[in-house]
Amino acid sequence: MGFIIFLVLLFKHKENSFVSFGLLCLLLAMPFFYFWIFFTAERLVWYGVLLILTEVIFKFSKLLHEKN
């Protein structure tokens, strides 16, 4: 399911959409950690970090492309 959402975001790629969904994943992970549901919480944290990292990579590639 996470991979499908990633592909949809990748093809539609609006400004800061990866960051928004990444932060949403991190916010959704908090209640799972509170209720000691670690497997789901850990997955959501990984998804959030990877989504934010993807946006950072896009920003850096855009910045390098504009300099040339």
mmCIF file of the N, C-alpha and C atoms, coordinates in Angstrom:
data_MODEL
# 
_entry.id   MODEL 
# 
loop_
_atom_site.group_PDB 
_atom_site.id 
_atom_site.type_symbol 
_atom_site.label_atom_id 
_atom_site.label_alt_id 
_atom_site.label_comp_id 
_atom_site.label_asym_id 
_atom_site.label_entity_id 
_atom_site.label_seq_id 
_atom_site.pdbx_PDB_ins_code 
_atom_site.Cartn_x 
_atom_site.Cartn_y 
_atom_site.Cartn_z 
_atom_site.occupancy 
_atom_site.B_iso_or_equiv 
_atom_site.pdbx_formal_charge 
_atom_site.auth_seq_id 
_atom_site.auth_comp_id 
_atom_site.auth_asym_id 
_atom_site.auth_atom_id 
_atom_site.pdbx_PDB_model_num 
ATOM 1   N N  . MET A 1 1  ? 0.823  -1.199 0.000   1.00 0.00 ? 1  MET A N  1 
ATOM 2   C CA . MET A 1 1  ? 0.000  0.000  0.000   1.00 0.00 ? 1  MET A CA 1 
ATOM 3   C C  . MET A 1 1  ? 0.871  1.270  0.000   1.00 0.00 ? 1  MET A C  1 
ATOM 4   N N  . GLY A 1 2  ? 1.933  1.244  0.786   1.00 0.00 ? 2  GLY A N  1 
ATOM 5   C CA . GLY A 1 2  ? 2.821  2.404  0.848   1.00 0.00 ? 2  GLY A CA 1 
ATOM 6   C C  . GLY A 1 2  ? 3.510  2.669  -0.474  1.00 0.00 ? 2  GLY A C  1 
ATOM 7   N N  . PHE A 1 3  ? 3.850  1.588  -1.173  1.00 0.00 ? 3  PHE A N  1 
ATOM 8   C CA . PHE A 1 3  ? 4.513  1.731  -2.469  1.00 0.00 ? 3  PHE A CA 1 
ATOM 9   C C  . PHE A 1 3  ? 3.573  2.344  -3.497  1.00 0.00 ? 3  PHE A C  1 
ATOM 10  N N  . ILE A 1 4  ? 2.304  2.007  -3.446  1.00 0.00 ? 4  ILE A N  1 
ATOM 11  C CA . ILE A 1 4  ? 1.314  2.566  -4.376  1.00 0.00 ? 4  ILE A CA 1 
ATOM 12  C C  . ILE A 1 4  ? 1.153  4.062  -4.128  1.00 0.00 ? 4  ILE A C  1 
ATOM 13  N N  . ILE A 1 5  ? 1.097  4.465  -2.864  1.00 0.00 ? 5  ILE A N  1 
ATOM 14  C CA . ILE A 1 5  ? 0.994  5.894  -2.538  1.00 0.00 ? 5  ILE A CA 1 
ATOM 15  C C  . ILE A 1 5  ? 2.240  6.627  -3.011  1.00 0.00 ? 5  ILE A C  1 
ATOM 16  N N  . PHE A 1 6  ? 3.413  6.002  -2.828  1.00 0.00 ? 6  PHE A N  1 
ATOM 17  C CA . PHE A 1 6  ? 4.656  6.609  -3.287  1.00 0.00 ? 6  PHE A CA 1 
ATOM 18  C C  . PHE A 1 6  ? 4.638  6.816  -4.796  1.00 0.00 ? 6  PHE A C  1 
ATOM 19  N N  . LEU A 1 7  ? 4.177  5.831  -5.539  1.00 0.00 ? 7  LEU A N  1 
ATOM 20  C CA . LEU A 1 7  ? 4.119  5.958  -7.001  1.00 0.00 ? 7  LEU A CA 1 
ATOM 21  C C  . LEU A 1 7  ? 3.143  7.041  -7.444  1.00 0.00 ? 7  LEU A C  1 
ATOM 22  N N  . VAL A 1 8  ? 2.001  7.129  -6.783  1.00 0.00 ? 8  VAL A N  1 
ATOM 23  C CA . VAL A 1 8  ? 1.030  8.182  -7.117  1.00 0.00 ? 8  VAL A CA 1 
ATOM 24  C C  . VAL A 1 8  ? 1.641  9.552  -6.853  1.00 0.00 ? 8  VAL A C  1 
ATOM 25  N N  . LEU A 1 9  ? 2.305  9.716  -5.715  1.00 0.00 ? 9  LEU A N  1 
ATOM 26  C CA . LEU A 1 9  ? 2.954  10.996 -5.417  1.00 0.00 ? 9  LEU A CA 1 
ATOM 27  C C  . LEU A 1 9  ? 4.074  11.291 -6.405  1.00 0.00 ? 9  LEU A C  1 
ATOM 28  N N  . LEU A 1 10 ? 4.775  10.263 -6.820  1.00 0.00 ? 10 LEU A N  1 
ATOM 29  C CA . LEU A 1 10 ? 5.876  10.450 -7.759  1.00 0.00 ? 10 LEU A CA 1 
ATOM 30  C C  . LEU A 1 10 ? 5.374  10.930 -9.116  1.00 0.00 ? 10 LEU A C  1 
ATOM 31  N N  . PHE A 1 11 ? 4.269  10.380 -9.587  1.00 0.00 ? 11 PHE A N  1 
ATOM 32  C CA . PHE A 1 11 ? 3.748  10.775 -10.902 1.00 0.00 ? 11 PHE A CA 1 
ATOM 33  C C  . PHE A 1 11 ? 3.029  12.122 -10.866 1.00 0.00 ? 11 PHE A C  1 
ATOM 34  N N  . LYS A 1 12 ? 2.363  12.442 -9.770  1.00 0.00 ? 12 LYS A N  1 
ATOM 35  C CA . LYS A 1 12 ? 1.653  13.725 -9.691  1.00 0.00 ? 12 LYS A CA 1 
ATOM 36  C C  . LYS A 1 12 ? 2.540  14.852 -9.185  1.00 0.00 ? 12 LYS A C  1 
ATOM 37  N N  . HIS A 1 13 ? 3.577  14.546 -8.451  1.00 0.00 ? 13 HIS A N  1 
ATOM 38  C CA . HIS A 1 13 ? 4.587  15.433 -7.867  1.00 0.00 ? 13 HIS A CA 1 
ATOM 39  C C  . HIS A 1 13 ? 4.202  16.910 -7.829  1.00 0.00 ? 13 HIS A C  1 
ATOM 40  N N  . LYS A 1 14 ? 3.401  17.243 -6.844  1.00 0.00 ? 14 LYS A N  1 
ATOM 41  C CA . LYS A 1 14 ? 3.112  18.647 -6.567  1.00 0.00 ? 14 LYS A CA 1 
ATOM 42  C C  . LYS A 1 14 ? 4.142  19.157 -5.559  1.00 0.00 ? 14 LYS A C  1 
ATOM 43  N N  . GLU A 1 15 ? 4.253  20.465 -5.467  1.00 0.00 ? 15 GLU A N  1 
ATOM 44  C CA . GLU A 1 15 ? 5.232  21.079 -4.579  1.00 0.00 ? 15 GLU A CA 1 
ATOM 45  C C  . GLU A 1 15 ? 4.963  20.675 -3.121  1.00 0.00 ? 15 GLU A C  1 
ATOM 46  N N  . ASN A 1 16 ? 5.961  20.140 -2.474  1.00 0.00 ? 16 ASN A N  1 
ATOM 47  C CA . ASN A 1 16 ? 5.943  19.739 -1.064  1.00 0.00 ? 16 ASN A CA 1 
ATOM 48  C C  . ASN A 1 16 ? 4.932  18.644 -0.724  1.00 0.00 ? 16 ASN A C  1 
ATOM 49  N N  . SER A 1 17 ? 4.463  17.894 -1.700  1.00 0.00 ? 17 SER A N  1 
ATOM 50  C CA . SER A 1 17 ? 3.509  16.832 -1.401  1.00 0.00 ? 17 SER A CA 1 
ATOM 51  C C  . SER A 1 17 ? 4.168  15.686 -0.637  1.00 0.00 ? 17 SER A C  1 
ATOM 52  N N  . PHE A 1 18 ? 5.435  15.397 -0.940  1.00 0.00 ? 18 PHE A N  1 
ATOM 53  C CA . PHE A 1 18 ? 6.135  14.337 -0.227  1.00 0.00 ? 18 PHE A CA 1 
ATOM 54  C C  . PHE A 1 18 ? 6.340  14.714 1.233   1.00 0.00 ? 18 PHE A C  1 
ATOM 55  N N  . VAL A 1 19 ? 6.654  15.971 1.477   1.00 0.00 ? 19 VAL A N  1 
ATOM 56  C CA . VAL A 1 19 ? 6.854  16.423 2.854   1.00 0.00 ? 19 VAL A CA 1 
ATOM 57  C C  . VAL A 1 19 ? 5.544  16.359 3.626   1.00 0.00 ? 19 VAL A C  1 
ATOM 58  N N  . SER A 1 20 ? 4.455  16.760 2.994   1.00 0.00 ? 20 SER A N  1 
ATOM 59  C CA . SER A 1 20 ? 3.156  16.733 3.667   1.00 0.00 ? 20 SER A CA 1 
ATOM 60  C C  . SER A 1 20 ? 2.764  15.314 4.062   1.00 0.00 ? 20 SER A C  1 
ATOM 61  N N  . PHE A 1 21 ? 2.900  14.380 3.148   1.00 0.00 ? 21 PHE A N  1 
ATOM 62  C CA . PHE A 1 21 ? 2.560  12.998 3.461   1.00 0.00 ? 21 PHE A CA 1 
ATOM 63  C C  . PHE A 1 21 ? 3.558  12.390 4.445   1.00 0.00 ? 21 PHE A C  1 
ATOM 64  N N  . GLY A 1 22 ? 4.810  12.795 4.376   1.00 0.00 ? 22 GLY A N  1 
ATOM 65  C CA . GLY A 1 22 ? 5.803  12.318 5.330   1.00 0.00 ? 22 GLY A CA 1 
ATOM 66  C C  . GLY A 1 22 ? 5.489  12.771 6.746   1.00 0.00 ? 22 GLY A C  1 
ATOM 67  N N  . LEU A 1 23 ? 5.134  14.034 6.885   1.00 0.00 ? 23 LEU A N  1 
ATOM 68  C CA . LEU A 1 23 ? 4.754  14.537 8.209   1.00 0.00 ? 23 LEU A CA 1 
ATOM 69  C C  . LEU A 1 23 ? 3.466  13.895 8.699   1.00 0.00 ? 23 LEU A C  1 
ATOM 70  N N  . LEU A 1 24 ? 2.545  13.625 7.794   1.00 0.00 ? 24 LEU A N  1 
ATOM 71  C CA . LEU A 1 24 ? 1.314  12.938 8.160   1.00 0.00 ? 24 LEU A CA 1 
ATOM 72  C C  . LEU A 1 24 ? 1.620  11.534 8.689   1.00 0.00 ? 24 LEU A C  1 
ATOM 73  N N  . CYS A 1 25 ? 2.526  10.832 8.035   1.00 0.00 ? 25 CYS A N  1 
ATOM 74  C CA . CYS A 1 25 ? 2.925  9.498  8.515   1.00 0.00 ? 25 CYS A CA 1 
ATOM 75  C C  . CYS A 1 25 ? 3.543  9.581  9.909   1.00 0.00 ? 25 CYS A C  1 
ATOM 76  N N  . LEU A 1 26 ? 4.380  10.591 10.131  1.00 0.00 ? 26 LEU A N  1 
ATOM 77  C CA . LEU A 1 26 ? 4.997  10.738 11.442  1.00 0.00 ? 26 LEU A CA 1 
ATOM 78  C C  . LEU A 1 26 ? 3.964  11.070 12.516  1.00 0.00 ? 26 LEU A C  1 
ATOM 79  N N  . LEU A 1 27 ? 2.995  11.887 12.175  1.00 0.00 ? 27 LEU A N  1 
ATOM 80  C CA . LEU A 1 27 ? 1.933  12.206 13.133  1.00 0.00 ? 27 LEU A CA 1 
ATOM 81  C C  . LEU A 1 27 ? 1.052  10.997 13.422  1.00 0.00 ? 27 LEU A C  1 
ATOM 82  N N  . LEU A 1 28 ? 0.783  10.194 12.411  1.00 0.00 ? 28 LEU A N  1 
ATOM 83  C CA . LEU A 1 28 ? -0.029 8.997  12.616  1.00 0.00 ? 28 LEU A CA 1 
ATOM 84  C C  . LEU A 1 28 ? 0.719  7.938  13.425  1.00 0.00 ? 28 LEU A C  1 
ATOM 85  N N  . ALA A 1 29 ? 2.036  7.967  13.407  1.00 0.00 ? 29 ALA A N  1 
ATOM 86  C CA . ALA A 1 29 ? 2.822  6.985  14.157  1.00 0.00 ? 29 ALA A CA 1 
ATOM 87  C C  . ALA A 1 29 ? 2.784  7.231  15.662  1.00 0.00 ? 29 ALA A C  1 
ATOM 88  N N  . MET A 1 30 ? 2.579  8.459  16.073  1.00 0.00 ? 30 MET A N  1 
ATOM 89  C CA . MET A 1 30 ? 2.618  8.788  17.503  1.00 0.00 ? 30 MET A CA 1 
ATOM 90  C C  . MET A 1 30 ? 1.607  8.000  18.340  1.00 0.00 ? 30 MET A C  1 
ATOM 91  N N  . PRO A 1 31 ? 0.328  7.927  17.949  1.00 0.00 ? 31 PRO A N  1 
ATOM 92  C CA . PRO A 1 31 ? -0.602 7.135  18.765  1.00 0.00 ? 31 PRO A CA 1 
ATOM 93  C C  . PRO A 1 31 ? -0.252 5.645  18.796  1.00 0.00 ? 31 PRO A C  1 
ATOM 94  N N  . PHE A 1 32 ? 0.303  5.131  17.710  1.00 0.00 ? 32 PHE A N  1 
ATOM 95  C CA . PHE A 1 32 ? 0.696  3.727  17.703  1.00 0.00 ? 32 PHE A CA 1 
ATOM 96  C C  . PHE A 1 32 ? 1.827  3.468  18.698  1.00 0.00 ? 32 PHE A C  1 
ATOM 97  N N  . PHE A 1 33 ? 2.779  4.386  18.796  1.00 0.00 ? 33 PHE A N  1 
ATOM 98  C CA . PHE A 1 33 ? 3.831  4.227  19.799  1.00 0.00 ? 33 PHE A CA 1 
ATOM 99  C C  . PHE A 1 33 ? 3.246  4.315  21.208  1.00 0.00 ? 33 PHE A C  1 
ATOM 100 N N  . TYR A 1 34 ? 2.265  5.192  21.396  1.00 0.00 ? 34 TYR A N  1 
ATOM 101 C CA . TYR A 1 34 ? 1.646  5.343  22.710  1.00 0.00 ? 34 TYR A CA 1 
ATOM 102 C C  . TYR A 1 34 ? 0.959  4.056  23.151  1.00 0.00 ? 34 TYR A C  1 
ATOM 103 N N  . PHE A 1 35 ? 0.287  3.394  22.220  1.00 0.00 ? 35 PHE A N  1 
ATOM 104 C CA . PHE A 1 35 ? -0.413 2.151  22.541  1.00 0.00 ? 35 PHE A CA 1 
ATOM 105 C C  . PHE A 1 35 ? 0.465  0.913  22.353  1.00 0.00 ? 35 PHE A C  1 
ATOM 106 N N  . TRP A 1 36 ? 1.757  1.086  22.191  1.00 0.00 ? 36 TRP A N  1 
ATOM 107 C CA . TRP A 1 36 ? 2.747  0.016  22.103  1.00 0.00 ? 36 TRP A CA 1 
ATOM 108 C C  . TRP A 1 36 ? 2.507  -0.896 20.892  1.00 0.00 ? 36 TRP A C  1 
ATOM 109 N N  . ILE A 1 37 ? 2.094  -0.320 19.800  1.00 0.00 ? 37 ILE A N  1 
ATOM 110 C CA . ILE A 1 37 ? 1.941  -1.068 18.546  1.00 0.00 ? 37 ILE A CA 1 
ATOM 111 C C  . ILE A 1 37 ? 3.154  -0.688 17.698  1.00 0.00 ? 37 ILE A C  1 
ATOM 112 N N  . PHE A 1 38 ? 4.275  -1.288 18.023  1.00 0.00 ? 38 PHE A N  1 
ATOM 113 C CA . PHE A 1 38 ? 5.546  -0.835 17.486  1.00 0.00 ? 38 PHE A CA 1 
ATOM 114 C C  . PHE A 1 38 ? 5.753  -1.179 16.015  1.00 0.00 ? 38 PHE A C  1 
ATOM 115 N N  . PHE A 1 39 ? 5.251  -2.314 15.572  1.00 0.00 ? 39 PHE A N  1 
ATOM 116 C CA . PHE A 1 39 ? 5.485  -2.709 14.187  1.00 0.00 ? 39 PHE A CA 1 
ATOM 117 C C  . PHE A 1 39 ? 4.889  -1.676 13.226  1.00 0.00 ? 39 PHE A C  1 
ATOM 118 N N  . THR A 1 40 ? 3.643  -1.309 13.432  1.00 0.00 ? 40 THR A N  1 
ATOM 119 C CA . THR A 1 40 ? 2.983  -0.332 12.561  1.00 0.00 ? 40 THR A CA 1 
ATOM 120 C C  . THR A 1 40 ? 3.607  1.047  12.718  1.00 0.00 ? 40 THR A C  1 
ATOM 121 N N  . ALA A 1 41 ? 3.917  1.427  13.944  1.00 0.00 ? 41 ALA A N  1 
ATOM 122 C CA . ALA A 1 41 ? 4.514  2.740  14.184  1.00 0.00 ? 41 ALA A CA 1 
ATOM 123 C C  . ALA A 1 41 ? 5.876  2.854  13.520  1.00 0.00 ? 41 ALA A C  1 
ATOM 124 N N  . GLU A 1 42 ? 6.659  1.785  13.624  1.00 0.00 ? 42 GLU A N  1 
ATOM 125 C CA . GLU A 1 42 ? 7.981  1.826  13.002  1.00 0.00 ? 42 GLU A CA 1 
ATOM 126 C C  . GLU A 1 42 ? 7.868  1.938  11.492  1.00 0.00 ? 42 GLU A C  1 
ATOM 127 N N  . ARG A 1 43 ? 6.930  1.219  10.897  1.00 0.00 ? 43 ARG A N  1 
ATOM 128 C CA . ARG A 1 43 ? 6.723  1.325  9.445   1.00 0.00 ? 43 ARG A CA 1 
ATOM 129 C C  . ARG A 1 43 ? 6.328  2.744  9.046   1.00 0.00 ? 43 ARG A C  1 
ATOM 130 N N  . LEU A 1 44 ? 5.426  3.347  9.798   1.00 0.00 ? 44 LEU A N  1 
ATOM 131 C CA . LEU A 1 44 ? 5.003  4.708  9.474   1.00 0.00 ? 44 LEU A CA 1 
ATOM 132 C C  . LEU A 1 44 ? 6.157  5.695  9.599   1.00 0.00 ? 44 LEU A C  1 
ATOM 133 N N  . VAL A 1 45 ? 7.021  5.501  10.579  1.00 0.00 ? 45 VAL A N  1 
ATOM 134 C CA . VAL A 1 45 ? 8.178  6.381  10.723  1.00 0.00 ? 45 VAL A CA 1 
ATOM 135 C C  . VAL A 1 45 ? 9.117  6.216  9.528   1.00 0.00 ? 45 VAL A C  1 
ATOM 136 N N  . TRP A 1 46 ? 9.366  4.978  9.109   1.00 0.00 ? 46 TRP A N  1 
ATOM 137 C CA . TRP A 1 46 ? 10.219 4.750  7.943   1.00 0.00 ? 46 TRP A CA 1 
ATOM 138 C C  . TRP A 1 46 ? 9.614  5.366  6.686   1.00 0.00 ? 46 TRP A C  1 
ATOM 139 N N  . TYR A 1 47 ? 8.304  5.189  6.505   1.00 0.00 ? 47 TYR A N  1 
ATOM 140 C CA . TYR A 1 47 ? 7.645  5.787  5.339   1.00 0.00 ? 47 TYR A CA 1 
ATOM 141 C C  . TYR A 1 47 ? 7.771  7.307  5.370   1.00 0.00 ? 47 TYR A C  1 
ATOM 142 N N  . GLY A 1 48 ? 7.543  7.895  6.535   1.00 0.00 ? 48 GLY A N  1 
ATOM 143 C CA . GLY A 1 48 ? 7.647  9.348  6.661   1.00 0.00 ? 48 GLY A CA 1 
ATOM 144 C C  . GLY A 1 48 ? 9.031  9.865  6.345   1.00 0.00 ? 48 GLY A C  1 
ATOM 145 N N  . VAL A 1 49 ? 10.047 9.192  6.876   1.00 0.00 ? 49 VAL A N  1 
ATOM 146 C CA . VAL A 1 49 ? 11.426 9.607  6.632   1.00 0.00 ? 49 VAL A CA 1 
ATOM 147 C C  . VAL A 1 49 ? 11.782 9.456  5.155   1.00 0.00 ? 49 VAL A C  1 
ATOM 148 N N  . LEU A 1 50 ? 11.376 8.357  4.547   1.00 0.00 ? 50 LEU A N  1 
ATOM 149 C CA . LEU A 1 50 ? 11.694 8.154  3.129   1.00 0.00 ? 50 LEU A CA 1 
ATOM 150 C C  . LEU A 1 50 ? 10.966 9.161  2.232   1.00 0.00 ? 50 LEU A C  1 
ATOM 151 N N  . LEU A 1 51 ? 9.744  9.507  2.572   1.00 0.00 ? 51 LEU A N  1 
ATOM 152 C CA . LEU A 1 51 ? 9.030  10.509 1.781   1.00 0.00 ? 51 LEU A CA 1 
ATOM 153 C C  . LEU A 1 51 ? 9.704  11.877 1.889   1.00 0.00 ? 51 LEU A C  1 
ATOM 154 N N  . ILE A 1 52 ? 10.102 12.253 3.093   1.00 0.00 ? 52 ILE A N  1 
ATOM 155 C CA . ILE A 1 52 ? 10.782 13.537 3.274   1.00 0.00 ? 52 ILE A CA 1 
ATOM 156 C C  . ILE A 1 52 ? 12.149 13.521 2.581   1.00 0.00 ? 52 ILE A C  1 
ATOM 157 N N  . LEU A 1 53 ? 12.866 12.407 2.669   1.00 0.00 ? 53 LEU A N  1 
ATOM 158 C CA . LEU A 1 53 ? 14.147 12.286 1.981   1.00 0.00 ? 53 LEU A CA 1 
ATOM 159 C C  . LEU A 1 53 ? 13.984 12.390 0.467   1.00 0.00 ? 53 LEU A C  1 
ATOM 160 N N  . THR A 1 54 ? 12.919 11.831 -0.061  1.00 0.00 ? 54 THR A N  1 
ATOM 161 C CA . THR A 1 54 ? 12.657 11.931 -1.503  1.00 0.00 ? 54 THR A CA 1 
ATOM 162 C C  . THR A 1 54 ? 12.461 13.384 -1.915  1.00 0.00 ? 54 THR A C  1 
ATOM 163 N N  . GLU A 1 55 ? 11.731 14.137 -1.106  1.00 0.00 ? 55 GLU A N  1 
ATOM 164 C CA . GLU A 1 55 ? 11.525 15.552 -1.419  1.00 0.00 ? 55 GLU A CA 1 
ATOM 165 C C  . GLU A 1 55 ? 12.835 16.322 -1.341  1.00 0.00 ? 55 GLU A C  1 
ATOM 166 N N  . VAL A 1 56 ? 13.688 15.996 -0.391  1.00 0.00 ? 56 VAL A N  1 
ATOM 167 C CA . VAL A 1 56 ? 14.993 16.658 -0.276  1.00 0.00 ? 56 VAL A CA 1 
ATOM 168 C C  . VAL A 1 56 ? 15.834 16.369 -1.519  1.00 0.00 ? 56 VAL A C  1 
ATOM 169 N N  . ILE A 1 57 ? 15.815 15.131 -1.983  1.00 0.00 ? 57 ILE A N  1 
ATOM 170 C CA . ILE A 1 57 ? 16.562 14.778 -3.194  1.00 0.00 ? 57 ILE A CA 1 
ATOM 171 C C  . ILE A 1 57 ? 16.032 15.547 -4.399  1.00 0.00 ? 57 ILE A C  1 
ATOM 172 N N  . PHE A 1 58 ? 14.704 15.662 -4.520  1.00 0.00 ? 58 PHE A N  1 
ATOM 173 C CA . PHE A 1 58 ? 14.132 16.440 -5.618  1.00 0.00 ? 58 PHE A CA 1 
ATOM 174 C C  . PHE A 1 58 ? 14.552 17.905 -5.540  1.00 0.00 ? 58 PHE A C  1 
ATOM 175 N N  . LYS A 1 59 ? 14.558 18.471 -4.330  1.00 0.00 ? 59 LYS A N  1 
ATOM 176 C CA . LYS A 1 59 ? 14.945 19.874 -4.169  1.00 0.00 ? 59 LYS A CA 1 
ATOM 177 C C  . LYS A 1 59 ? 16.413 20.080 -4.539  1.00 0.00 ? 59 LYS A C  1 
ATOM 178 N N  . PHE A 1 60 ? 17.288 19.165 -4.106  1.00 0.00 ? 60 PHE A N  1 
ATOM 179 C CA . PHE A 1 60 ? 18.700 19.298 -4.445  1.00 0.00 ? 60 PHE A CA 1 
ATOM 180 C C  . PHE A 1 60 ? 18.939 19.149 -5.942  1.00 0.00 ? 60 PHE A C  1 
ATOM 181 N N  . SER A 1 61 ? 18.250 18.213 -6.575  1.00 0.00 ? 61 SER A N  1 
ATOM 182 C CA . SER A 1 61 ? 18.434 18.043 -8.010  1.00 0.00 ? 61 SER A CA 1 
ATOM 183 C C  . SER A 1 61 ? 17.916 19.259 -8.771  1.00 0.00 ? 61 SER A C  1 
ATOM 184 N N  . LYS A 1 62 ? 16.835 19.845 -8.291  1.00 0.00 ? 62 LYS A N  1 
ATOM 185 C CA . LYS A 1 62 ? 16.309 21.071 -8.917  1.00 0.00 ? 62 LYS A CA 1 
ATOM 186 C C  . LYS A 1 62 ? 17.294 22.224 -8.725  1.00 0.00 ? 62 LYS A C  1 
ATOM 187 N N  . LEU A 1 63 ? 17.876 22.322 -7.546  1.00 0.00 ? 63 LEU A N  1 
ATOM 188 C CA . LEU A 1 63 ? 18.847 23.374 -7.265  1.00 0.00 ? 63 LEU A CA 1 
ATOM 189 C C  . LEU A 1 63 ? 20.092 23.222 -8.133  1.00 0.00 ? 63 LEU A C  1 
ATOM 190 N N  . LEU A 1 64 ? 20.594 21.999 -8.271  1.00 0.00 ? 64 LEU A N  1 
ATOM 191 C CA . LEU A 1 64 ? 21.758 21.768 -9.119  1.00 0.00 ? 64 LEU A CA 1 
ATOM 192 C C  . LEU A 1 64 ? 21.452 22.026 -10.592 1.00 0.00 ? 64 LEU A C  1 
ATOM 193 N N  . HIS A 1 65 ? 20.238 21.699 -10.999 1.00 0.00 ? 65 HIS A N  1 
ATOM 194 C CA . HIS A 1 65 ? 19.839 21.927 -12.387 1.00 0.00 ? 65 HIS A CA 1 
ATOM 195 C C  . HIS A 1 65 ? 19.728 23.422 -12.691 1.00 0.00 ? 65 HIS A C  1 
ATOM 196 N N  . GLU A 1 66 ? 19.267 24.210 -11.730 1.00 0.00 ? 66 GLU A N  1 
ATOM 197 C CA . GLU A 1 66 ? 19.133 25.657 -11.940 1.00 0.00 ? 66 GLU A CA 1 
ATOM 198 C C  . GLU A 1 66 ? 20.498 26.345 -11.989 1.00 0.00 ? 66 GLU A C  1 
ATOM 199 N N  . LYS A 1 67 ? 21.494 25.804 -11.272 1.00 0.00 ? 67 LYS A N  1 
ATOM 200 C CA . LYS A 1 67 ? 22.822 26.421 -11.271 1.00 0.00 ? 67 LYS A CA 1 
ATOM 201 C C  . LYS A 1 67 ? 23.517 26.232 -12.614 1.00 0.00 ? 67 LYS A C  1 
ATOM 202 N N  . ASN A 1 68 ? 23.211 25.172 -13.330 1.00 0.00 ? 68 ASN A N  1 
ATOM 203 C CA . ASN A 1 68 ? 23.885 24.914 -14.601 1.00 0.00 ? 68 ASN A CA 1 
ATOM 204 C C  . ASN A 1 68 ? 23.199 25.566 -15.707 1.00 0.00 ? 68 ASN A C  1 
# 
